[in-house]
Amino acid sequence: MEARVDSSTSKNRLAVISSHFLVPSPAVLELSRVSASEVADLPANLRGFLTIVDNRTGKKIDVDVSEEGTIKATDLQK
């Protein structure tokens, strides 16, 4: 059985969804200077391990970090 949705509910839902796609006005963004005059170069290879410690249990896990500096979300489930 399908539930009926009245037009005002549909319009409200559409308004909420549409608001997520609105681009903010450029006037809202302010320019600011940064203190760094040069951008630091990242190493060519970011491969390695990240050690994560659960403060509740003290359990430590090592997560593999890729060459691009990313980790797999599934590794956080350990």
N, C-alpha and C positions, 0 to 999 in steps of 0.2 A: 504494500500500500504506500503510495506516495503522499508526502505531506505537502499541503498547499502553502506557498509562501506569498504573502501579499506584496503588492508593488512597492510599498514604502520600505519594507524590509529589503527587497531587492535593490532599491535605489541606495539605501544606506550601505549595504555591502559593497556595491559598485563604487561608491564614493570613497570608502576606506581603501579598497584595492587600488583605485586610481591615484590616491594620495601617495602611495608607495612609489609611483613612477614619476612623480613630479620632480623636475630639476630645480634645485634651489636657485634663487635669484643671485646673480653675480654681486649685487650690492651687499648681500649678506656676508660674503667672504671678504676678509680684510687681508691686505698684504702685510707681511712682516719680514724683517730681516733676520737671518739666522747668524749666530756667532761664528760658525765655521766658514772659513773662506774657501776651503777645498773639501771635496768629497773624498773620504777615505776609500781606497780600492779594497775590494773584498778579495780574499785568497781565491785562486782559481779552483781549488778543490776544498769543499767544506765537509767532506766525508769524515765520519768519526762516530763517537758514542756520546749519548746524553744519559747521565745518571739521574734517575728520579727517585726521591725518597718519600714514602707515605708517612707523614708525621704522626698519624694515629697508631700505626703498627710498627714503624721503624723499618718496614720492608723496603729494600732497594731493588730497582730494576735498571738494566742498561738497555737503552733504546738505540737502534742503529740510525745514524743520520746519513742521508744520501749526499752525493757530490754537490747537489744544489742547496743543501742545508735544510731539507725537509725530513719529517718523520711520518711513519704510517700511523693513522688513527687506530688501527687494530692493535698496534703495539701498546697503546695506552690501556687496553683491556686486560693486560696481564695481571 
